[in-house]
């Protein structure tokens, strides 16, 4: 999705997400309008035919894809927000691994100095 939409920064991602959410609101309103028109047109016949309306199906399909894109954006933002914490943990772990070897070296040098006396 990021490559397809040419999203390179967090700002672009948030802007894309906002556009998707605005489109969802617009399409949901249009779908509600179609639904109410379908009800009023078919009240005389006693038949509810909104689901047979091709535009209604088209809106539903488009809403489905937009909601999926918003979920993907949310997942990306969550991963991005967690990255600094993970990097810090990895750095701390690596420092802990290096510290015992440093201590061992300093202890060895002290022992050598003590032996030489």
C-alpha beads as a LAMMPS data file, in Angstrom:
LAMMPS data file: protein, C-alpha beads

117 atoms
116 bonds

1 atom types
1 bond types

-500.0 500.0 xlo xhi
-500.0 500.0 ylo yhi
-500.0 500.0 zlo zhi

Masses

1 110.0

Atoms # bond

1 1 1 0.000 0.000 0.000
2 1 1 2.787 2.440 0.873
3 1 1 4.489 1.903 -2.450
4 1 1 1.246 2.019 -4.422
5 1 1 0.238 5.331 -2.808
6 1 1 3.831 6.659 -2.888
7 1 1 3.904 7.266 0.861
8 1 1 7.389 7.972 2.206
9 1 1 6.839 9.848 5.470
10 1 1 4.648 9.618 8.538
11 1 1 2.938 12.881 7.562
12 1 1 1.998 11.466 4.169
13 1 1 0.644 8.344 5.844
14 1 1 -1.508 10.355 8.251
15 1 1 -2.741 12.552 5.404
16 1 1 -3.697 9.468 3.368
17 1 1 -5.488 7.991 6.379
18 1 1 -7.438 11.239 6.888
19 1 1 -8.485 11.264 3.212
20 1 1 -9.702 7.666 3.517
21 1 1 -11.672 8.471 6.671
22 1 1 -13.276 11.517 5.019
23 1 1 -14.220 9.406 2.011
24 1 1 -15.766 6.820 4.343
25 1 1 -17.926 9.512 5.940
26 1 1 -19.025 10.835 2.523
27 1 1 -19.831 7.391 1.125
28 1 1 -21.659 6.334 4.280
29 1 1 -23.890 9.406 3.975
30 1 1 -24.537 8.641 0.304
31 1 1 -25.359 5.029 1.142
32 1 1 -27.803 6.149 3.834
33 1 1 -29.478 8.449 1.321
34 1 1 -29.833 5.610 -1.180
35 1 1 -31.214 3.415 1.567
36 1 1 -33.855 5.946 2.604
37 1 1 -34.835 6.614 -1.021
38 1 1 -35.193 2.881 -1.570
39 1 1 -37.463 2.587 1.433
40 1 1 -39.691 5.484 0.410
41 1 1 -39.935 4.308 -3.211
42 1 1 -40.891 0.780 -2.275
43 1 1 -43.227 1.503 0.617
44 1 1 -46.183 1.392 -1.723
45 1 1 -45.136 -1.991 -3.038
46 1 1 -44.014 -3.339 0.333
47 1 1 -40.655 -4.393 -1.129
48 1 1 -37.257 -3.312 0.160
49 1 1 -34.912 -3.195 -2.855
50 1 1 -31.906 -1.188 -1.682
51 1 1 -29.529 -4.132 -1.824
52 1 1 -30.380 -4.640 -5.484
53 1 1 -29.265 -1.091 -6.276
54 1 1 -25.931 -1.311 -8.140
55 1 1 -24.666 1.965 -6.642
56 1 1 -25.390 0.621 -3.140
57 1 1 -23.255 -2.464 -3.858
58 1 1 -20.521 -0.312 -5.385
59 1 1 -20.427 1.904 -2.276
60 1 1 -20.313 -1.133 0.017
61 1 1 -17.351 -2.583 -1.872
62 1 1 -15.502 0.725 -1.883
63 1 1 -16.179 1.238 1.844
64 1 1 -14.776 -2.217 2.523
65 1 1 -11.509 -1.377 0.760
66 1 1 -11.272 2.045 2.435
67 1 1 -11.763 0.548 5.894
68 1 1 -9.077 -2.011 5.141
69 1 1 -6.669 0.765 4.151
70 1 1 -7.426 2.670 7.370
71 1 1 -6.698 -0.495 9.401
72 1 1 -3.404 -0.927 7.552
73 1 1 -2.490 2.688 8.289
74 1 1 -3.267 2.155 11.978
75 1 1 -1.047 -0.934 12.069
76 1 1 1.803 0.903 10.384
77 1 1 1.500 3.812 12.830
78 1 1 1.527 1.399 15.776
79 1 1 4.650 -0.324 14.472
80 1 1 6.316 3.011 13.782
81 1 1 5.529 4.302 17.286
82 1 1 6.986 1.162 18.863
83 1 1 10.232 1.298 16.891
84 1 1 12.235 3.628 19.195
85 1 1 11.388 1.469 22.209
86 1 1 12.563 -1.666 20.409
87 1 1 15.760 0.026 19.274
88 1 1 16.495 1.129 22.848
89 1 1 15.900 -2.403 24.142
90 1 1 18.222 -3.887 21.552
91 1 1 20.913 -1.315 22.332
92 1 1 20.644 -2.029 26.070
93 1 1 20.855 -5.769 25.462
94 1 1 23.961 -5.325 23.328
95 1 1 25.550 -3.094 25.968
96 1 1 24.847 -5.714 28.633
97 1 1 26.479 -8.361 26.464
98 1 1 29.578 -6.181 26.029
99 1 1 29.897 -5.158 29.684
100 1 1 30.936 -8.573 31.075
101 1 1 33.718 -8.826 28.497
102 1 1 34.938 -5.348 29.431
103 1 1 34.922 -6.267 33.119
104 1 1 36.761 -9.478 32.417
105 1 1 39.450 -7.589 30.508
106 1 1 39.897 -5.039 33.279
107 1 1 40.068 -7.823 35.889
108 1 1 42.668 -9.660 33.816
109 1 1 44.813 -6.545 33.523
110 1 1 44.617 -5.991 37.299
111 1 1 45.676 -9.574 37.909
112 1 1 48.635 -9.173 35.557
113 1 1 49.707 -5.990 37.309
114 1 1 49.419 -7.708 40.690
115 1 1 51.467 -10.709 39.507
116 1 1 54.219 -8.521 38.109
117 1 1 54.843 -6.886 41.493

Bonds

1 1 1 2
2 1 2 3
3 1 3 4
4 1 4 5
5 1 5 6
6 1 6 7
7 1 7 8
8 1 8 9
9 1 9 10
10 1 10 11
11 1 11 12
12 1 12 13
13 1 13 14
14 1 14 15
15 1 15 16
16 1 16 17
17 1 17 18
18 1 18 19
19 1 19 20
20 1 20 21
21 1 21 22
22 1 22 23
23 1 23 24
24 1 24 25
25 1 25 26
26 1 26 27
27 1 27 28
28 1 28 29
29 1 29 30
30 1 30 31
31 1 31 32
32 1 32 33
33 1 33 34
34 1 34 35
35 1 35 36
36 1 36 37
37 1 37 38
38 1 38 39
39 1 39 40
40 1 40 41
41 1 41 42
42 1 42 43
43 1 43 44
44 1 44 45
45 1 45 46
46 1 46 47
47 1 47 48
48 1 48 49
49 1 49 50
50 1 50 51
51 1 51 52
52 1 52 53
53 1 53 54
54 1 54 55
55 1 55 56
56 1 56 57
57 1 57 58
58 1 58 59
59 1 59 60
60 1 60 61
61 1 61 62
62 1 62 63
63 1 63 64
64 1 64 65
65 1 65 66
66 1 66 67
67 1 67 68
68 1 68 69
69 1 69 70
70 1 70 71
71 1 71 72
72 1 72 73
73 1 73 74
74 1 74 75
75 1 75 76
76 1 76 77
77 1 77 78
78 1 78 79
79 1 79 80
80 1 80 81
81 1 81 82
82 1 82 83
83 1 83 84
84 1 84 85
85 1 85 86
86 1 86 87
87 1 87 88
88 1 88 89
89 1 89 90
90 1 90 91
91 1 91 92
92 1 92 93
93 1 93 94
94 1 94 95
95 1 95 96
96 1 96 97
97 1 97 98
98 1 98 99
99 1 99 100
100 1 100 101
101 1 101 102
102 1 102 103
103 1 103 104
104 1 104 105
105 1 105 106
106 1 106 107
107 1 107 108
108 1 108 109
109 1 109 110
110 1 110 111
111 1 111 112
112 1 112 113
113 1 113 114
114 1 114 115
115 1 115 116
116 1 116 117
